[in-house]
Amino acid sequence: MDSLPSSLRQPSVIPGFGLALGLTLAALSLIVLIPLAALVLRAASIGPQAFLEVALESRTLAALRLSFGTALAAAVINSVFGLLIAWVLVRYRFPGRRIIDSAVDLPFALPTAVAGIAMTAIYAPNGPIGAIAQSMGFKVAYTPVGITIALIFIGLPFVVRTVQPVLEEVEQDIEEAAALLGASRARTVFQVVLPHVYPALLTGFALAFARGVGEYGSVIFIAGNIPEVSEIAPLLIVIKLEEFDYGGATVIATVMLVISFAMLFVINALQSWSRAKHGNV
Amino acid sequence: MAMSDRLLPLSHAPKRATSETLLTRILLIGIAGLFLGTILFLPLLTVFVEATRKGWTPILESFQDPDTRSAIRLTLLVAAIAVPVNAVIGLAASWAIAKFEFRGKNLLLTLIDLPFSISPVISGVVYVLLFGAHGWLGPWLSSHGIEIIFAVPGIVLATILVTFPFVARELIPLMQSQGTSEEEAALTLGASGWYTFFRVMLPNVKWALLYGVLLCNARAMGEFGAVSVVSGHIRGLTNTMPLQIEILYNEYNFVGAFAVAALLAALALLTLVAKSALEWMFAGELAACRRH
């Protein structure tokens, strides 16, 4: 590897490029790329007609609609409250702030199955919040609403942690200037400060959305998993696998993968756009 | 001066134009607290409340269950393999990416991050399609007596895939910001490559490495979707702690399920404490990781 043509890498006195890159590429290929290629090859071997037949089945479409719909709703809610939480954590000093700041990462640390059974216990008809909802005449657990709540839990840190560092870097000078020029506080916040944060907020939204679409562990307990009502796409993949319908599982996995890649592309584009925008400030 | 200060009524205290009124601040903090309380703290609290609902004896009994014990052992084993593997790969990847300039670097970065944007279930499915009984290599493997799917190797592989980016993405931004001058100085003074790696580079990134390892370990022990697909749920053999929670829960053994859940939640809290401690003590040496 060290004999790579010099056009591929710039010369350096530091050794170990071949070993480090070789190990990285070998691990990446064996663990990530080859298995993913196996999925794509399998999907390609199914044939377009059979592929579309599974992809357009009403149960598949309902599951995809549910996964993307609930993930979208959760990401929107997380964008609003995540921005508010980031604002409170960056701008205000109050007792317990550091603890709250650390606790925002709880969904990263808490296993999804643990969160799933805990939220089911809360929102089931006999749980503390579920009972209140029941008495008011609607159900939370075992409906798309319950799924959305689970996805809010999972996605929240993505928004807060993307927005927080950007908000910290906004200069107070521009706020003083706006105030001196006669802008009200609300106008200063919404038209001067927040526009700096919107690119990061969009990135956080996209990350939370992407995570929500693929989420499994925290959702399956609270979802109730009724076909075409509260059955998410990842669960449908698992069901197809358990029925040894590898073709069906492959088709749904491929559809989800393609959409995930599209979103990854959008996230990267948003990040470079945000970086370019900040370079200009 | 002192007089006039005292005469000024409180409401005349100069109002800062770059902050919100006290009422707005209290309101916003209240909304944030209420939201976090409902969404984050209530589930955490529920885990411990449900686990101790019938006192401590049933919890201790549920940890006597041989299936639960074997699930704890398997989870520890899987993390003990997956985390060091990812630490080594992460160090290699960050050495290559941060210390050298080469073509295709951005593509490599994107590919390393790829597992973050794939559903965990799909991360399991790809291995079933590759190594499963009806998979590409399945028949060959079974004729040679090698079991990967519905066995421990599959669980380890799926866990490594899901946690693949954790260490690398903590190290790469930090090592990029540190540059290469210290390594170049060491090499110029006659240090060997390995000496430079272990004695110059590694001490500079040790806290970031620990930070990445912590997050990687938390995810490895808690992974559910990917592991669930490849495990086959064989009691006492291929159930990790999160899968054992699912089984106990579906059998309506809520105390047992929440007892295992409480153990994992305690581990999550420990992870958070250690992570925050690292952030507070070594903010400078981690600064890069909060800015990606």
Chai-1 contact restraints between the chains, C-beta under 6 A:
chainA,res_idxA,chainB,res_idxB,connection_type,confidence,min_distance_angstrom,max_distance_angstrom,comment,restraint_id
A,L8,B,F102,contact,1.0,0.0,6.0,A-B,restraint_1
A,L8,B,R103,contact,1.0,0.0,6.0,A-B,restraint_2
A,R9,B,F100,contact,1.0,0.0,6.0,A-B,restraint_3
A,R9,B,F102,contact,1.0,0.0,6.0,A-B,restraint_4
A,Q10,B,E101,contact,1.0,0.0,6.0,A-B,restraint_5
A,S12,B,F100,contact,1.0,0.0,6.0,A-B,restraint_6
A,V13,B,E184,contact,1.0,0.0,6.0,A-B,restraint_7
A,V13,B,L187,contact,1.0,0.0,6.0,A-B,restraint_8
A,I14,B,K99,contact,1.0,0.0,6.0,A-B,restraint_9
A,I14,B,E183,contact,1.0,0.0,6.0,A-B,restraint_10
A,P15,B,G193,contact,1.0,0.0,6.0,A-B,restraint_11
A,G16,B,G193,contact,1.0,0.0,6.0,A-B,restraint_12
A,F17,B,F100,contact,1.0,0.0,6.0,A-B,restraint_13
A,A20,B,A92,contact,1.0,0.0,6.0,A-B,restraint_14
A,A20,B,W95,contact,1.0,0.0,6.0,A-B,restraint_15
A,A20,B,A96,contact,1.0,0.0,6.0,A-B,restraint_16
A,L21,B,A96,contact,1.0,0.0,6.0,A-B,restraint_17
A,L23,B,A92,contact,1.0,0.0,6.0,A-B,restraint_18
A,T24,B,A92,contact,1.0,0.0,6.0,A-B,restraint_19
A,T24,B,A93,contact,1.0,0.0,6.0,A-B,restraint_20
A,T24,B,A96,contact,1.0,0.0,6.0,A-B,restraint_21
A,A27,B,I89,contact,1.0,0.0,6.0,A-B,restraint_22
A,L28,B,L111,contact,1.0,0.0,6.0,A-B,restraint_23
A,I31,B,I160,contact,1.0,0.0,6.0,A-B,restraint_24
A,I31,B,L161,contact,1.0,0.0,6.0,A-B,restraint_25
A,V32,B,L114,contact,1.0,0.0,6.0,A-B,restraint_26
A,P35,B,V126,contact,1.0,0.0,6.0,A-B,restraint_27
A,P35,B,Y127,contact,1.0,0.0,6.0,A-B,restraint_28
A,P35,B,L130,contact,1.0,0.0,6.0,A-B,restraint_29
A,L36,B,V126,contact,1.0,0.0,6.0,A-B,restraint_30
A,A38,B,V126,contact,1.0,0.0,6.0,A-B,restraint_31
A,A38,B,L129,contact,1.0,0.0,6.0,A-B,restraint_32
A,A38,B,L130,contact,1.0,0.0,6.0,A-B,restraint_33
A,L39,B,V126,contact,1.0,0.0,6.0,A-B,restraint_34
A,L39,B,L129,contact,1.0,0.0,6.0,A-B,restraint_35
A,R42,B,L129,contact,1.0,0.0,6.0,A-B,restraint_36
A,F81,B,F35,contact,1.0,0.0,6.0,A-B,restraint_37
A,L84,B,A32,contact,1.0,0.0,6.0,A-B,restraint_38
A,I85,B,A32,contact,1.0,0.0,6.0,A-B,restraint_39
A,V88,B,L28,contact,1.0,0.0,6.0,A-B,restraint_40
A,V88,B,I29,contact,1.0,0.0,6.0,A-B,restraint_41
A,V88,B,A32,contact,1.0,0.0,6.0,A-B,restraint_42
A,Y92,B,R25,contact,1.0,0.0,6.0,A-B,restraint_43
A,F94,B,I29,contact,1.0,0.0,6.0,A-B,restraint_44
A,S102,B,L272,contact,1.0,0.0,6.0,A-B,restraint_45
A,S102,B,S276,contact,1.0,0.0,6.0,A-B,restraint_46
A,A103,B,L40,contact,1.0,0.0,6.0,A-B,restraint_47
A,L106,B,L40,contact,1.0,0.0,6.0,A-B,restraint_48
A,A109,B,A218,contact,1.0,0.0,6.0,A-B,restraint_49
A,A109,B,A268,contact,1.0,0.0,6.0,A-B,restraint_50
A,A109,B,T271,contact,1.0,0.0,6.0,A-B,restraint_51
A,A109,B,L272,contact,1.0,0.0,6.0,A-B,restraint_52
A,L110,B,A268,contact,1.0,0.0,6.0,A-B,restraint_53
A,P111,B,G222,contact,1.0,0.0,6.0,A-B,restraint_54
A,P111,B,P242,contact,1.0,0.0,6.0,A-B,restraint_55
A,P111,B,L264,contact,1.0,0.0,6.0,A-B,restraint_56
A,T112,B,F224,contact,1.0,0.0,6.0,A-B,restraint_57
A,A113,B,F224,contact,1.0,0.0,6.0,A-B,restraint_58
A,A113,B,P242,contact,1.0,0.0,6.0,A-B,restraint_59
A,A113,B,I245,contact,1.0,0.0,6.0,A-B,restraint_60
A,A113,B,E246,contact,1.0,0.0,6.0,A-B,restraint_61
A,V114,B,A261,contact,1.0,0.0,6.0,A-B,restraint_62
A,V114,B,L264,contact,1.0,0.0,6.0,A-B,restraint_63
A,V114,B,A265,contact,1.0,0.0,6.0,A-B,restraint_64
A,A115,B,P43,contact,1.0,0.0,6.0,A-B,restraint_65
A,I117,B,Y249,contact,1.0,0.0,6.0,A-B,restraint_66
A,I117,B,A257,contact,1.0,0.0,6.0,A-B,restraint_67
A,A118,B,P43,contact,1.0,0.0,6.0,A-B,restraint_68
A,A118,B,T46,contact,1.0,0.0,6.0,A-B,restraint_69
A,A118,B,V47,contact,1.0,0.0,6.0,A-B,restraint_70
A,M119,B,P43,contact,1.0,0.0,6.0,A-B,restraint_71
A,A121,B,T46,contact,1.0,0.0,6.0,A-B,restraint_72
A,A121,B,E50,contact,1.0,0.0,6.0,A-B,restraint_73
A,I122,B,L42,contact,1.0,0.0,6.0,A-B,restraint_74
A,I122,B,T46,contact,1.0,0.0,6.0,A-B,restraint_75
A,I152,B,I39,contact,1.0,0.0,6.0,A-B,restraint_76
A,F153,B,I39,contact,1.0,0.0,6.0,A-B,restraint_77
A,P165,B,R290,contact,1.0,0.0,6.0,A-B,restraint_78
A,P165,B,R291,contact,1.0,0.0,6.0,A-B,restraint_79
A,Q172,B,T18,contact,1.0,0.0,6.0,A-B,restraint_80
A,E175,B,T18,contact,1.0,0.0,6.0,A-B,restraint_81
A,E176,B,T18,contact,1.0,0.0,6.0,A-B,restraint_82
A,A179,B,A17,contact,1.0,0.0,6.0,A-B,restraint_83
A,A210,B,S117,contact,1.0,0.0,6.0,A-B,restraint_84
A,G214,B,S119,contact,1.0,0.0,6.0,A-B,restraint_85
A,Y216,B,P120,contact,1.0,0.0,6.0,A-B,restraint_86
A,Y216,B,V121,contact,1.0,0.0,6.0,A-B,restraint_87
A,Y216,B,G225,contact,1.0,0.0,6.0,A-B,restraint_88
A,G217,B,F224,contact,1.0,0.0,6.0,A-B,restraint_89
A,G217,B,G225,contact,1.0,0.0,6.0,A-B,restraint_90
A,P234,B,S119,contact,1.0,0.0,6.0,A-B,restraint_91
A,P234,B,V121,contact,1.0,0.0,6.0,A-B,restraint_92
A,I237,B,V121,contact,1.0,0.0,6.0,A-B,restraint_93
A,Y246,B,H134,contact,1.0,0.0,6.0,A-B,restraint_94
A,A249,B,V125,contact,1.0,0.0,6.0,A-B,restraint_95
A,A253,B,I122,contact,1.0,0.0,6.0,A-B,restraint_96
A,A253,B,V125,contact,1.0,0.0,6.0,A-B,restraint_97
A,M256,B,S119,contact,1.0,0.0,6.0,A-B,restraint_98
A,S260,B,S117,contact,1.0,0.0,6.0,A-B,restraint_99
A,L264,B,S117,contact,1.0,0.0,6.0,A-B,restraint_100
